[in-house]
Amino acid sequence: MKAISKLVQEVPASGIRKFFDVVSQMEGVISLGVGEPDFVTPWHIREACIWSVEKGYTNYTSNYGLLQLREAISEYLEAAYGVSYSPRDAVLVTVGVSEGLDLALRAIINPGDEIIVVEPCYVSYKPCVSFAGGTPVAVGSDVSRDFRVTARDIEAAVTPRTKAILLSYPSNPTGAVLPCPDCLEIVEVARKHDLYMISDEIYANLTYEGEHTCFAALPGMKDRIILLNGFSKAYAMTGWRLGYAASNPQVIEAMMKIHQYTMLCAPIAAQMGAIEALKNGDAPMREMVAEYDNRRRFIVKGLNDIGLECFMPKGAFYAFPSIRRSGLSSEEFSSRLLFEEKVAVVPGDAFGECGEGHVRCAYASSIADIEEALHRMERFLRRLEKERA
Ligand code: PLP
């Protein structure tokens, strides 16, 4: 048989997947590994989906998505951030942020264009840039600034081939958020070098301290930003596969063209549920966020108490402690912790080189599970200390 695509062969398989294949075969594992809410989609949202099925809404929708949903998205963005997008041509409903990301990259990249990817970051970013024919250029951040990237570091990576900056705050895997002054400095770099910015704001509603800054709302930036957001995290809707992109109509038209030929539209029942989420989902969402906030404080205190230094994440649902004092690499630490104590965390280098020396602990699990995981981690650390003595 002829060989499969060279491009695809060259992209490494996700480090996380290998790990979770092992986890799924083991019994008794407490997983702080998966970046997925442990809540079920709130009932009123599920009910809206069921209602749509019962009423026989089983057809394709407009390629852009249901107009009623685009209107609800547009109203939401206006109310939350004061940024106004026409629901007719500036909003596209996608199959999760995952599809939005792929469309955004394919819509703007010419072969060889460079995309600055702020790390540590979601595992899909660099592969998606490569699949779209671009070259990912990593710009790191570190714990000395609580994983807030600097505009200076971004600017130092700009070349004549740079097309866009891709970033996501609140961050997966660090939980870092980017305060407004930092955002203003970064958009200045984008403006100066005439770059697009792809801002994945999927964790925006999971901001526990301070206000989320929406890049598109910064003065004069709306047309330059491709804003991606979705329903997976804030509304516990990962399985419904629904997201959206908002940008200037030219970019949205280009993204729509790809979407039209590859996906047609997002699933209609999920779109119906998303309308309900935006119209009436605020209170249940706030309850989930309050619970994540409790867990955040609990896990960060617990990690620091057992000797794994951890800065206080201000968003998303991840803690990103340093494991350097264990003397192990992130990969060794995660692997031994899994096999010896049955606790799954994700090695920090899965999210980029600068994540080495850390592990990602998702706190989308019950306090009881987090407590037991911390207890096992402490036992593991004591054992490592004895080994070294
Ligand atoms: N973006 C980030 C930063 C994520 O962490 C994830 C999922 O973990 C996604 C996008 C994928 O989101 P969706 O379920 O909307 O495709």
Boltz pocket constraint, residues with backbone or C-beta under 6 A from the ligand:
constraints:
  - pocket:
      binder: B
      contacts: [[A, 35], [A, 95], [A, 96], [A, 97], [A, 98], [A, 99], [A, 122], [A, 168], [A, 170], [A, 172], [A, 200], [A, 202], [A, 229], [A, 230], [A, 231], [A, 232], [A, 238], [A, 241], [A, 242], [A, 243]]
      max_distance: 6.0
